[in-house]
Amino acid sequence: GLQEPWESGSWKDMLGPDGLTSSSSNSSSTVSPVLQAPKLTVESMQQPGAGAKRGLLEAVLFLSMPQEVLQDIQEVLPPASEAELEPYNWTHEIYGTFRMQLAALPGDLLQQVFGAVHGCCPDDVLKPLRNIRPVNGGLGWDAEVGAQLRTLNFELSKSTATEE
């Protein structure tokens, strides 16, 4: 798994040099901030926002990583604290939806995706999701937005049933 390379530091040897070191003006090599990340502890997972960060990490990795990698993350990283479970759960759920994936697209790419659908303007639908993204100043989660995403399936099912 990941625990042995992480604890021994040998994971650094698995990566290429690009992005891991930088040269200063006196040509000495300094370690990148990526390698200076603090160790995650149970106490660090109790800090405000830690649950949302953990949920975001897992949701994004879930989209492209094999189950074994996700299991390693569960075993190596400390769990979210009880106070951070709600943000963790909501963030994990929201970022695992197709709507959030669409909301993360840049505007020009989003228009290419929806360009063939006449009269469709996804901006209004995706705006609440964009607003909760940390990159846009949000917390990464919102219970109301999550509840709206949960009810979407029922709304689609209801409209499909009445058309038949």
KEBALUM-560559 format. One record per residue: residue number from 1; x, y, z of N, C-alpha, C in turn. Coordinates in pm, 1 decimal, m for minus. Atoms other than C-alpha are relative to their C-alpha. Example, Ala and Ser with C-alpha at 12.3 -4.5 7.8 and 13.67 -1.06 7.14 Angstrom:
% residues 2
PT; resi; n_c1; n_c2; n_c3; ca_c1; ca_c2; ca_c3; c_c1; c_c2; c_c3
PT; 1; 89.0; m119.0; 0.0; 1230.0; m450.0; 780.0; 90.0; 120.0; 0.0
PT; 2; m82.0; m119.0; m6.0; 1367.0; m106.0; 714.0; m77.0; 109.0; 73.0
% end
This chain:
% residues 164
PT; resi; n_c1; n_c2; n_c3; ca_c1; ca_c2; ca_c3; c_c1; c_c2; c_c3
PT; 1; 81.7; m119.1; 0.0; 0.0; 0.0; 0.0; 85.8; 125.0; 0.0
PT; 2; m66.7; m129.9; m0.9; 90.1; 362.6; 37.5; 69.9; 31.3; 131.5
PT; 3; m50.9; m36.9; m131.1; 176.6; 361.6; 406.2; 152.9; m12.0; 8.9
PT; 4; m144.8; 19.5; m11.1; 530.9; 221.1; 378.8; 76.9; 106.2; m78.9
PT; 5; m72.8; m106.0; 72.4; 649.0; 456.3; 99.2; m21.6; 138.6; 62.1
PT; 6; 28.6; m130.4; m59.8; 480.5; 750.0; 274.3; 83.6; 20.9; 126.1
PT; 7; m71.8; m14.6; m126.4; 634.1; 687.4; 615.6; 151.5; m1.3; m18.3
PT; 8; m145.0; 6.7; 21.2; 979.4; 603.2; 480.2; 50.9; 115.6; m85.6
PT; 9; m40.8; m108.9; 88.5; 982.1; 894.0; 235.6; 43.8; m48.4; m136.4
PT; 10; m45.0; 53.0; 128.3; 1063.7; 660.7; m53.5; m93.4; 35.8; m115.2
PT; 11; 92.0; m41.4; 107.3; 760.0; 788.1; m245.4; 61.1; 112.8; m81.9
PT; 12; m65.6; m110.2; 71.9; 975.8; 1088.1; m339.2; 81.9; m53.8; m116.4
PT; 13; m81.3; 60.7; 104.7; 1196.3; 853.8; m543.2; m83.9; m48.0; m117.4
PT; 14; 88.8; 47.6; 106.0; 893.4; 742.2; m745.7; m37.0; 111.0; m97.3
PT; 15; 40.1; m113.9; 81.4; 838.6; 1091.6; m884.6; 119.9; 58.5; m72.4
PT; 16; m106.4; m67.5; 71.8; 1038.4; 1278.3; m1141.8; 39.0; 129.2; 70.1
PT; 17; m47.7; m120.3; m67.4; 1235.7; 1588.2; m1042.5; m83.9; 124.2; m27.7
PT; 18; 76.7; m119.1; 33.3; 1000.6; 1834.6; m1212.2; m104.0; 31.0; 106.3
PT; 19; 97.5; m43.7; m98.0; 800.1; 2029.3; m957.7; 36.1; m33.2; 142.8
PT; 20; m36.2; 37.3; m135.4; 976.4; 1879.5; m658.6; 112.4; 86.6; 56.1
PT; 21; m105.3; m90.2; m45.0; 1277.0; 2111.5; m644.9; m1.2; 123.3; m88.0
PT; 22; m12.1; m121.3; 79.8; 1344.0; 2461.7; m761.2; 137.1; 59.6; 25.1
PT; 23; m132.6; m59.8; m13.8; 1666.9; 2645.5; m821.2; m14.4; 146.3; 37.6
PT; 24; m0.8; m140.9; m36.6; 1728.4; 2976.1; m650.1; 110.3; 70.3; m78.5
PT; 25; m98.0; m76.8; 75.7; 1949.6; 3253.4; m784.2; 143.7; m43.9; 29.4
PT; 26; m135.2; 45.1; m30.5; 2253.6; 3109.0; m605.2; 21.4; m146.9; m37.9
PT; 27; m5.6; 135.0; 57.6; 2193.5; 2775.5; m782.3; m0.8; m112.3; 102.8
PT; 28; 21.6; 110.6; m93.4; 2127.8; 2580.9; m463.4; m142.3; m48.7; m16.5
PT; 29; 131.2; 59.0; 20.0; 1831.8; 2348.0; m477.9; m80.2; 7.4; 129.6
PT; 30; 86.8; m6.1; m117.4; 1541.9; 2410.0; m240.3; m118.1; m92.8; m20.4
PT; 31; 110.6; 94.4; 6.3; 1263.1; 2169.6; m158.0; m130.1; 75.6; m28.0
PT; 32; 129.2; m57.5; 34.0; 925.4; 2247.1; m308.0; m94.4; m6.0; 120.6
PT; 33; 99.7; 7.4; m107.0; 638.1; 2328.6; m70.1; m82.6; m128.1; m2.7
PT; 34; 74.3; 125.3; 9.6; 473.3; 2010.2; m198.9; 58.7; m103.5; 96.1
PT; 35; m66.3; 96.3; m86.5; 729.6; 1809.0; m3.1; 4.2; 44.2; 145.9
PT; 36; m2.2; m51.2; m136.0; 692.6; 2025.7; 306.4; m137.7; m2.6; 64.2
PT; 37; 135.3; 8.6; m55.6; 330.1; 1940.1; 369.4; 5.1; m56.2; 141.4
PT; 38; m2.5; 50.1; m137.6; 259.2; 1890.7; 738.8; m61.0; m139.3; 9.9
PT; 39; 54.0; 133.1; m23.4; 185.2; 1545.3; 871.9; m144.4; 13.2; 48.5
PT; 40; 139.8; m2.1; m42.8; m184.8; 1477.4; 909.1; m15.4; m81.5; 128.0
PT; 41; 23.2; 65.8; m127.5; m284.5; 1391.1; 1262.8; m148.2; 4.1; 30.9
PT; 42; 139.6; m3.8; m44.2; m611.8; 1328.5; 1440.2; m37.1; 143.0; 35.9
PT; 43; 26.8; m138.7; m38.2; m584.2; 1683.1; 1576.1; m19.8; 88.8; m122.8
PT; 44; 15.3; m81.8; 120.4; m539.9; 1830.4; 1227.6; m133.5; m25.6; m67.9
PT; 45; 129.6; 30.7; 60.6; m857.8; 1653.8; 1115.7; m115.7; 58.8; 80.1
PT; 46; 103.4; m65.9; m79.4; m1047.9; 1838.5; 1390.4; m9.3; 148.9; m31.7
PT; 47; m0.8; m141.4; 34.5; m963.0; 2179.8; 1244.3; m118.9; 31.3; m91.2
PT; 48; 110.7; m38.8; 88.8; m1248.5; 2371.4; 1076.2; 41.7; m12.4; m146.7
PT; 49; m26.1; 18.9; 142.4; m1265.1; 2279.2; 709.1; 68.4; m130.5; m34.7
PT; 50; m72.0; 124.8; 28.2; m1072.0; 1952.4; 744.7; m92.4; m106.2; m59.0
PT; 51; 94.6; 98.6; 52.4; m1381.4; 1740.6; 680.2; m32.1; 25.8; m146.0
PT; 52; 28.6; m34.1; 139.9; m1462.4; 1928.3; 359.2; 118.8; m31.6; m89.0
PT; 53; m119.7; 30.3; 79.8; m1102.5; 1894.4; 239.1; 13.6; m149.6; m22.9
PT; 54; m9.9; 145.7; 12.0; m1102.5; 1521.3; 307.9; m106.9; m53.4; m95.4
PT; 55; 107.3; 42.6; 89.5; m1438.7; 1476.5; 135.1; 29.5; 34.5; m144.6
PT; 56; m35.3; m42.4; 135.4; m1318.4; 1671.6; m166.5; 109.2; m88.7; m57.9
PT; 57; m107.9; 88.2; 44.9; m999.0; 1466.4; m190.3; m54.9; m135.0; m43.7
PT; 58; 51.1; 133.6; 30.9; m1185.8; 1137.3; m179.4; m95.2; 1.5; m119.0
PT; 59; 95.7; m5.4; 110.8; m1461.7; 1245.5; m418.0; 71.3; 14.4; m134.0
PT; 60; m73.2; m20.0; 124.6; m1215.5; 1363.8; m681.8; 79.9; m124.5; m36.0
PT; 61; m76.3; 122.1; 28.1; m993.9; 1056.4; m647.4; m91.2; m115.7; m39.1
PT; 62; 95.3; 106.4; 31.5; m1300.4; 831.6; m662.5; m31.9; m3.9; m149.4
PT; 63; 33.5; m8.1; 141.8; m1357.8; 951.0; m1019.4; 101.7; m70.6; m89.5
PT; 64; m100.9; 54.6; 89.6; m1030.5; 811.7; m1150.7; 96.7; m101.3; 61.3
PT; 65; m93.8; 90.8; m64.3; m852.0; 592.6; m897.3; m62.6; m136.9; 24.6
PT; 66; 52.9; 133.6; m32.3; m884.0; 218.4; m845.0; m34.7; m10.1; 148.9
PT; 67; 47.8; 19.6; m136.5; m1050.4; 95.3; m528.3; 115.0; m22.3; 98.7
PT; 68; m114.3; 26.8; m88.2; m713.8; m15.6; m386.3; 64.6; 129.8; 49.2
PT; 69; m57.4; m129.3; m39.3; m583.0; 342.6; m384.5; m91.4; 67.9; 100.9
PT; 70; 95.7; m60.3; m93.3; m899.2; 466.4; m215.3; 5.6; m68.9; 135.6
PT; 71; m12.2; 74.0; m125.4; m863.3; 192.8; 45.8; 126.2; 39.9; 75.4
PT; 72; m123.5; m45.5; m63.4; m503.8; 297.6; 111.5; m18.8; 135.8; 66.2
PT; 73; 25.7; m132.4; m56.7; m619.1; 653.7; 169.0; m77.9; m13.3; 129.4
PT; 74; 79.6; 21.6; m120.7; m876.9; 532.7; 419.0; 85.6; m52.2; 114.9
PT; 75; m83.5; 60.3; m103.7; m611.5; 334.7; 606.5; 109.7; 93.1; 50.7
PT; 76; m113.2; m83.9; m35.7; m336.1; 598.6; 605.3; m42.7; 132.5; 62.6
PT; 77; 42.1; m130.5; m51.3; m520.9; 924.8; 663.9; m90.3; m16.2; 121.2
PT; 78; 90.9; 7.4; m114.5; m691.3; 991.7; 996.0; m142.4; 33.7; m44.1
PT; 79; 138.8; m28.8; 37.8; m1071.8; 998.7; 980.5; m38.9; 142.2; 37.2
PT; 80; 54.0; m131.3; m35.8; m1268.0; 1321.2; 990.1; m55.5; m8.1; 141.7
PT; 81; 51.4; m2.0; m136.9; m1358.1; 1422.9; 1343.1; m152.6; 4.7; m3.3
PT; 82; 145.7; m0.2; m8.2; m1717.5; 1400.3; 1461.5; m57.0; 136.2; m40.3
PT; 83; 45.6; m134.9; 34.5; m1752.7; 1778.4; 1427.0; 11.6; 28.4; m149.5
PT; 84; m22.4; m21.5; 143.1; m1631.8; 1754.7; 1064.7; m68.8; m104.1; m88.2
PT; 85; 66.8; 103.7; 79.6; m1847.9; 1458.7; 956.7; m102.6; 56.7; m97.1
PT; 86; 99.2; m57.0; 90.8; m2127.5; 1670.4; 811.7; 66.0; 64.0; m121.9
PT; 87; m67.4; m54.2; 119.0; m1894.3; 1877.7; 589.5; 64.2; m108.9; m86.1
PT; 88; m61.8; 110.0; 74.4; m1707.4; 1559.1; 492.3; m103.7; m72.6; m86.1
PT; 89; 102.0; 76.2; 72.0; m2023.1; 1370.9; 395.8; m61.8; 80.7; m113.9
PT; 90; 60.5; m81.6; 105.4; m2180.3; 1659.4; 203.4; 97.4; 23.9; m114.8
PT; 91; m98.2; m26.8; 104.8; m1860.7; 1743.5; 16.5; 24.0; m124.4; m84.3
PT; 92; m22.0; 125.8; 70.7; m1800.2; 1381.7; m73.1; m117.7; m27.9; m94.0
PT; 93; 119.3; 27.1; 80.9; m2157.3; 1345.4; m200.4; m14.0; 99.6; m115.0
PT; 94; 20.9; m103.3; 102.0; m2176.9; 1676.0; m389.6; 103.9; m10.2; m111.0
PT; 95; m105.2; 5.0; 101.9; m1841.4; 1641.8; m565.2; m1.5; m129.7; m78.9
PT; 96; 13.9; 124.0; 75.1; m1934.2; 1292.0; m677.9; m110.9; 4.4; m104.2
PT; 97; 110.9; m10.4; 94.9; m2223.8; 1420.8; m889.3; 46.5; 52.7; m135.5
PT; 98; m30.9; m49.2; 133.4; m2221.3; 1487.5; m1260.8; m18.7; 151.5; m9.2
PT; 99; 21.8; m145.1; 4.0; m2357.9; 1836.0; m1201.1; 121.6; 76.1; 51.2
PT; 100; m118.3; m69.2; m49.8; m2054.5; 1932.7; m994.0; 114.1; m11.4; m99.6
PT; 101; m102.5; 13.7; 103.2; m1828.9; 1795.5; m1264.4; m22.9; 102.7; m110.4
PT; 102; 31.5; m101.6; 99.9; m2009.0; 2020.2; m1512.5; 27.8; 140.0; 53.5
PT; 103; m21.5; m131.4; m59.8; m1990.3; 2315.5; m1272.8; 148.7; 34.5; 7.5
PT; 104; m143.8; m24.0; m7.5; m1611.9; 2274.6; m1257.3; 61.2; 31.9; m136.6
PT; 105; m52.7; m27.5; 133.6; m1573.7; 2313.6; m1634.1; 12.5; 149.9; m23.9
PT; 106; m7.9; m140.4; 40.5; m1449.8; 2646.9; m1770.5; m115.6; 32.6; m94.7
PT; 107; 116.6; m42.0; 78.3; m1722.0; 2847.4; m1946.9; 2.7; m40.9; m146.4
PT; 108; m6.1; 34.1; 142.1; m1597.8; 2787.8; m2301.7; m18.3; m149.7; m24.4
PT; 109; 16.2; 144.7; 13.6; m1575.8; 2411.4; m2253.4; m144.0; m41.0; 32.9
PT; 110; 139.6; 28.3; m34.7; m1918.6; 2407.0; m2087.1; m91.6; 31.8; m118.0
PT; 111; 80.4; m34.6; 117.6; m2064.0; 2582.7; m2392.1; 15.8; m103.4; m110.3
PT; 112; m19.2; 105.7; 99.0; m1911.4; 2316.1; m2614.7; m81.8; m122.6; 36.7
PT; 113; 76.0; 115.7; m45.6; m2075.5; 2046.4; m2403.7; m148.5; 21.1; m25.9
PT; 114; 143.1; m27.6; 13.2; m2417.8; 2214.7; m2415.2; m35.9; 68.2; m130.8
PT; 115; 24.6; m73.9; 123.5; m2381.2; 2380.4; m2756.6; m105.1; m61.0; m89.7
PT; 116; 94.8; 66.5; 89.1; m2592.9; 2122.6; m2935.8; m142.0; 1.8; 55.3
PT; 117; 133.1; m2.2; m60.3; m2886.8; 2165.9; m2696.3; m55.0; 141.6; m10.8
PT; 118; 54.5; m133.6; 23.3; m3088.9; 2461.8; m2823.7; m85.3; 45.4; 117.4
PT; 119; 78.8; m56.9; m108.2; m3232.0; 2687.6; m2558.1; 43.6; m43.5; 138.2
PT; 120; m47.1; 47.9; m129.5; m3032.0; 2524.4; m2281.5; 107.3; 95.1; 52.4
PT; 121; m97.0; m87.8; m64.4; m2851.8; 2761.0; m2046.1; 33.0; m60.1; 136.7
PT; 122; m31.5; 69.0; m125.4; m2676.5; 2558.2; m1774.8; 48.4; 93.0; 111.1
PT; 123; m56.0; m89.7; m101.1; m2543.5; 2867.1; m1595.2; m88.0; 12.7; 122.5
PT; 124; 89.8; m15.0; m114.5; m2852.3; 2909.6; m1376.3; m4.1; m126.0; 85.5
PT; 125; 5.6; 126.9; m71.7; m2860.1; 2541.8; m1283.7; 130.3; m26.8; 75.8
PT; 126; m130.7; 30.8; m58.2; m2487.4; 2522.3; m1209.0; 52.1; 108.4; 94.7
PT; 127; m48.7; m110.4; m83.1; m2450.1; 2857.6; m1031.0; 10.2; m35.2; 148.7
PT; 128; m14.6; 36.1; m142.0; m2527.1; 2722.0; m678.6; 119.8; m91.8; 25.7
PT; 129; m114.4; 89.9; m15.0; m2265.4; 2449.5; m730.8; 131.6; 75.6; m14.5
PT; 130; m121.3; m80.3; 16.3; m2008.0; 2696.5; m855.9; 25.7; 85.4; 123.2
PT; 131; m14.8; m88.0; m116.2; m2073.5; 2922.0; m558.6; 57.6; m70.8; 122.4
PT; 132; m50.6; 70.1; m118.9; m1989.7; 2651.8; m302.9; 142.7; m51.1; m17.9
PT; 133; m136.9; 47.4; 24.3; m1657.6; 2560.5; m465.8; 101.7; 87.9; 73.5
PT; 134; m101.6; m79.2; m70.5; m1357.6; 2667.7; m253.1; 75.8; 96.3; m90.9
PT; 135; m71.3; m86.2; 93.3; m1189.4; 2811.7; m561.5; m78.7; 129.1; m25.5
PT; 136; 84.7; m117.6; 16.3; m1482.0; 3056.3; m577.7; m36.5; 64.3; 133.5
PT; 137; 24.3; m58.8; m131.1; m1475.6; 3138.4; m206.3; m100.4; m74.6; 86.1
PT; 138; 96.9; 77.6; m77.1; m1724.6; 2873.8; m90.1; 67.1; m95.4; 96.9
PT; 139; m49.4; 96.1; m99.0; m1690.3; 2617.0; 185.3; 28.2; m137.9; m60.0
PT; 140; m14.5; 131.4; 61.3; m1697.9; 2322.5; m56.7; m125.4; m84.3; 15.1
PT; 141; 122.4; 75.9; m22.1; m2038.4; 2207.9; 63.8; m110.4; 94.4; 46.0
PT; 142; 117.2; m72.4; m47.0; m2387.3; 2330.1; 138.8; m113.6; m102.3; 7.5
PT; 143; 104.1; 101.5; m19.5; m2666.1; 2114.6; 282.0; m118.7; 23.0; m92.9
PT; 144; 113.9; m29.3; 88.0; m2933.7; 2291.9; 76.7; 29.5; m42.8; m143.8
PT; 145; m39.2; 42.3; 135.3; m2745.4; 2235.7; m248.7; 1.6; m152.3; m8.1
PT; 146; m0.5; 145.6; m3.4; m2691.0; 1872.5; m151.0; m139.3; m58.1; m3.0
PT; 147; 139.0; 47.5; m1.5; m3060.3; 1827.2; m77.7; m64.9; 18.5; m136.7
PT; 148; 54.4; m21.5; 134.9; m3149.0; 1977.2; m416.8; 51.8; m106.3; m97.0
PT; 149; m54.6; 104.4; 86.2; m2915.2; 1731.3; m586.6; m64.8; m135.1; 28.2
PT; 150; 66.6; 125.9; m35.1; m3077.7; 1442.8; m398.5; m139.3; m7.5; m59.6
PT; 151; 137.4; 2.1; 50.8; m3426.8; 1543.0; m511.0; m5.0; 1.1; m152.1
PT; 152; m2.3; m3.0; 145.8; m3319.4; 1576.1; m874.2; m47.5; m132.1; m59.6
PT; 153; 39.9; 131.1; 52.6; m3363.4; 1202.6; m931.5; m150.6; m19.0; 5.6
PT; 154; 144.0; 14.6; m12.5; m3721.7; 1214.8; m805.7; m72.3; 90.1; m99.3
PT; 155; 61.3; m91.0; 96.3; m3803.3; 1516.4; m1022.4; 7.5; m56.9; m140.8
PT; 156; m13.3; 58.7; 132.5; m3669.3; 1342.8; m1333.1; m92.8; m119.8; m15.6
PT; 157; 86.7; 117.5; 6.0; m3855.5; 1023.9; m1252.6; m146.1; 41.0; m12.8
PT; 158; 138.3; m46.1; 2.6; m4180.3; 1213.8; m1195.3; m35.3; 53.2; m139.2
PT; 159; 31.2; m56.2; 131.5; m4159.6; 1405.3; m1526.3; m1.4; m108.4; m106.7
PT; 160; m3.1; 110.4; 96.0; m4072.7; 1086.6; m1716.7; m127.6; m82.3; 11.8
PT; 161; 119.3; 80.1; m21.7; m4367.4; 902.6; m1561.7; m123.3; 69.0; m55.6
PT; 162; 118.9; m69.1; 49.6; m4618.3; 1172.8; m1659.2; m0.7; 9.1; m151.5
PT; 163; m5.1; m3.7; 146.4; m4497.7; 1175.8; m2021.7; m52.1; m127.9; m60.6
PT; 164; 42.2; 130.0; 55.3; m4585.2; 809.5; m2064.4; m145.5; m8.3; 1.1
% end
